[in-house]
Amino acid sequence: MSLHGYGFLCQRRLEMNEKMDEEEMIRRITRMMEIGGTMLAEHHDCGAPLFRYKGEIICPVCSVSERVEQETTGRVPEEEKRVSEKHPSESTVQVGVTSSLGSHDEKECLAVVRSSLHAKLRELCKGIANEQDLSSLKSKLECIEIAIRALKQL
């Protein structure tokens, strides 16, 4: 069963999401990033980005998890296999941390920042391919340059 095959469960969650305000959705997505979830390029039926957290693919808005299928059938879902193959760097975040960073929280925070910057870079790079407005293109390229500099400093 893929993420798109949850049937009535997804429909019920989608109906619940219509009632959820945008701020609550953003709060849930932000919280997933804060606790170390890796934002994936795929989105759930509700439109929210999917996250990988502790081996599970999760929709932070619907709280739908792929772990259910893995536990009941004993096999890894096909969607998770495809995501791992397409984005191997997202499955294990490597962070170069200097010796001054001793606590686990600081390392986790850096990993979240790095993951967020990578996601934003992918989004910006997709956006420049078909950009016709030169001022918008310039703005996006400047953002890419800043994000790359920030990644190098991490």
Secondary structure, DSSP 8 states (H G I E B T S, - for coil): --GGG-THHHHHHHHHHHHS-HHHHHHHHHHHHHTT-EEEEEE-TTS-EEEEETTEEE-TTT--BTHHHHHHHSS--HHHHHHHHH-HHHHS------TT--SHHHHHHHHHHHHHHHHHHHHHHHHHTT---HHHHHHHHHHHHHHHHHHHH-
